[in-house]
């Protein structure tokens, strides 16, 4: 069991996936002297047995269901799962149970629904800085946030933050997880439970229209983003700083006509609005 101990504190921060008696348990929690706070917004955890090393794959009625590999009783290497039609459901790379690099999710028709980018290395660097925080040597916003609001900071590292539509049911096998994902196209739960988003983030409506588009840096939204309410509906664009809306955000109607401008200060508070009558 891997533990991170903060200097001068009784806090034990379990941010690594640990294995015990052959069973891999995905867990993100703060343990203090008096109580335990489970940070994951999944109401039920993912837990299943993994071999120490080897290829992992499953078929259902002759069709491929999933394929991956384990090393040291943790998921490592390429992960892929498929619908019964043979179309990919999701694909990405795992490093010791953490996603690393590009991750994609499709619907049963083969339409791309989501693109994410993750960094396993930064996950460890940021969580280490959270617990060994020195204001004179701080490089990451999430480590600063952790000093003010531990739960808020840890929530950024939860898979439910990256893919918020996951079910709140217990998962006891990879087969059960994949069946859960391919049975309803509007609900998706990735195989990992912790992550650090870093890079391009996109969501798509069925049919290909962009729903959300922007970038994460070190776990938080940054720079220019676009959000759309529906495939042919209202949309907005503006900038984020540390996942907070800042400066000028422009709202457009379904005909791409500017309908409103909202200006935010550096703390995300609305300073003024201007509506345009058409």
N, C-alpha and C positions, 0 to 999 in steps of 0.2 A: 504494500500500500504506500503510495507516494504522498508525502505531506509537505506542505509549505508552511513554515512557522514565522510569523511576523515578529520582529525584534521588540522585546518589552511588552508583549501581548500574549494573551491566552488563546488568541484566535488561531484555529487550524483551518486552512483553506484547501479543500479538496477539489482541485480543478483538473486533475488528471484522471483518466479512466483507470480504475483499478480492477485487478482480478483476484479472486479468492476461491480456492477449491475448484478451479476449472470453470467458474462462472464469471463472465465479464459483466460488470454492473456499471452502467453509465450514470454518473452522479456529479452534480455541481452543488456544493453546499458549504455554508459557513457553520462551523461548530465553535461555540463559545463555551465558557465554563458552565453556564446555566441552561443553555438551550441550543437547539439546532434549527437553522433556517435553510430549507430547501429552496434553492433559487429557481429551479426549472419550473416553467409554467405548464409543462406537461403534468397533468394531475396523476398520471401513472408512469412509472419508469420503464425504460427498455432494459430487459435483462435476459440473457441467454448464454448457453454454453458454447465456448469456442475451443477448437483444438489448439495446441501450442503452436504448431506450424502446419501449413498445408493449403491446398486449394479448397474452396468452398463453393459448391454449386448445387442447384436444385432444379428439377424438371417437374412439370405438371401435365399429365396426359400427353406426354411426348414433346411438350413445348418447353423451351428454356424459361426459367422463372427468375433466377438471379445467378451471378457469378462474382466471386471475389477471392481473397486469400487472407490468411492470418499469419502473424509472426509474433512470437512471444505472447500468445493468447490475446492478441489485439488485431483489429482489422487493419490491414496494410495492403496497399496496391490499388488497382483499378476495381471499382464497384460498378456493376451494371445490373439492372433488373428490367424485365420485359412484361408486356401485356400478353394475354393469350393469343392475340393476333400475330405476335412476333415483333410488334413495334416496341421500341425502347420506352421505358417509363422514366428512368433516370440514369445518369452516368457521371462519374467523377473519380477522384483519387483520394485515398485515405492514408494518413500517416499516424499510426498508433491511435486509431479511432477518431482522429480529427480530419476534417476535409482540408485539402490543400490544392490550390489552383482552381480551375474552372469546374463548376458543377451545373448540370443541365437537367431539366425536367420537361417531359412531353406528355400530351394527352394520348388517348388510344388511337386517334386519327393520325398521329405522327406530327401534330402541330406543337411547336416549341412554346412552352408556357412560362419558363423561368430560366434565367441565367444568373449565377452567383459566382463570385470569386472569393477564395478564402486563403488564409495564411496560417499554417500550423506553427511555423517558427515564431511569428508575431504573437500568436496566442500565448505561447510560453513566456515570451519576453514581457508582454504586457501584464500577465498575471503575476509574474515574478516581481515586477516593479510595483504592482499594487500592494504587495505585502512587505516589500523592502523600500517603501517610499521615502524619498529624500527630496524635499522641495527644490533643493539646489541642483539636483541631478534627475529631474523628471522629464521624460520625453513624450509621454503619452497622456492624452486627455482622460482616458478611462481610469488610469491610475490616480489622477487627481480627483475624479468624480468618486472613486471608491472611498477616498478619505471623508467625503461629505455624505455620501449616500451609497452604502455598500450594495444594497439590493438593486438599485437602479443601474449601477455599474455592471454587476454580474448578469443582469437581464440581457445586456448587449451581447453576451457570450453564449446565450441560450439558442439552440436550434429553433425554438418556437418564435424567437424574434425574427429570424431569417425566413422561416416558413411558418407563419402564424396560424395556418388553418388545420394543424394536426389534431388528431383525435386524442381524447383523454382516456384511452383504454390501455391496459397493461399489455406489453408485447413480450412474449416468451420465446420467440424464435424468429429467425430471419424470414422463414417461409410465411409466418403469420404477418409480419410487417409488410412484405411485398403484396400478399393477398389483400391486406387492408388498403394499400395504395391503389391497386389496380381495380378494386371493386367499385370505387366511386371516383370519377375523374376530377371532382371539385374539391377533394380533400387529399392532401399529400403530406406525409411525414417522412423526413429523410432518415437514413440508417444511423446517422450520428446525432448526438444530443448536445454537443458543445461545438463552438466554432468561433472564428474571428473573421468577420467580413473585411475584405481588403481588395478593392478593384471594382470592375464593372458590375452593376446590379440592374437587371431588367425583368419586368413582368410583361406578359403578352395576353391579349384577349384571344379566345379561339378565333381563328381566321387570320391572325398575324398582326393585328393592330397593336401598337405599343401602349401599355398601361402605365408603367413606371420606368424611368430611365435615369441613371445617375451613377455616381461613384462613391464607394466607401474608402476611407483611408484610416488605417489603424483602428477599425471597428466602428467608426461613426461616419455619417453622411457628410460629404464635403462638396463644395463647388456647385455647378449648375445641375438642376434636376427638372424633370418634366413628369407631371402626374395627369392622368386622364380618367374621368369618371366612368366613361363607357366608350365603346369602340367608335361611336359617332357623336359623342356628347361633349360636355364642358371639359376644358383642360386648363392647366396652369403651369407656369414655369418660373423659376427663381433659384436662389442660392441658399445652401446650407453651410453652416459652420458648426462643427461638433454636433451635428444632427439637429441644430436649431435653425429655424427659418430666419434669414437676415436680409436686410436691405429690401430691394424692390422685387415684388412678386406680381406677375401679370396674369390675369384671368381672361380666358377666351371662351366665346360661345361655340356652339356646334358648327357655325359657319366660319370659324377662325377669326372672328371679329373681336377686338379688344373690348372687354366689358367692364373690367375693374382693375385698379392698381392698389396694392396694399404694401405699405412700407413698414418694415420691422426694424427695431433697434438691435444691438448686439446681443441682447438677452432674449430675443424672440418676442418682444412685446410690440403690439401694433401701435405705430406712431400716427399714422394717418391713412385714410382711404380716399379713393376717388373713383366714382362710378361713371360710366359713359352710357348715356341713353341712346338707344337706336330707334 
